[in-house]
Amino acid sequence: MQEATKKLCEALQQTAEYRDYRQYKTEIDQDSAIQALVKEYKRLQMTVQMRMLSGQGMDDDDGRRFQQLSALLFADPRTSGYLLAEMRLQQMMAGIFEQITRAAGMDMPVPV
């Protein structure tokens, strides 16, 4: 199993999705201000998603801040490229996880 996992990891690193993600991530990692904005964006994204899933609705301040930060980050080609590349990589990995769980006979649908 360890060898199969290693091969899967190597194959993952050869995909365009992974290479695009790493390229953007390297660029983002060189700017601490952008790193901080992306980190805050992800924190707010998680907060908003958790509130919506729990039925609490979106907090006005968090929602407004998330929208402002989204507009700012997606206006910059570096950060929008990074966030979109990360999303594509996550979607690919979710598809892999779904296939593995199906092969194991488990019913664990993954939203893609």
VENVEN-V550845 format. One record per backbone hydrogen bond with DSSP energy under -1.0 kcal/mol. CO is the residue of the C=O (numbers start at 1). NH is the residue of the N-H. If there is no record, write none. Layout:
CO/NH + CO/NH
This chain:
1/5 + 2/6 + 3/7 + 4/8 + 5/9 + 6/10 + 7/11 + 8/12 + 9/13 + 11/14 + 12/15 + 15/19 + 16/20 + 17/21 + 18/22 + 19/23 + 20/24 + 21/25 + 22/26 + 23/27 + 24/28 + 25/29 + 28/31 + 31/35 + 32/36 + 33/37 + 34/38 + 35/39 + 36/40 + 37/41 + 38/42 + 39/43 + 40/44 + 41/45 + 42/46 + 43/47 + 44/48 + 45/49 + 46/50 + 47/51 + 48/52 + 49/53 + 50/54 + 51/56 + 51/57 + 52/55 + 59/63 + 60/64 + 61/65 + 62/66 + 63/67 + 64/68 + 65/69 + 66/70 + 67/71 + 68/72 + 69/73 + 70/74 + 76/80 + 77/81 + 78/82 + 79/83 + 80/84 + 81/85 + 82/86 + 83/87 + 84/88 + 85/89 + 86/90 + 87/91 + 88/92 + 89/93 + 90/94 + 91/95 + 92/96 + 93/97 + 94/98 + 95/99 + 96/100 + 97/101 + 98/102 + 99/103 + 100/104 + 101/106 + 102/105
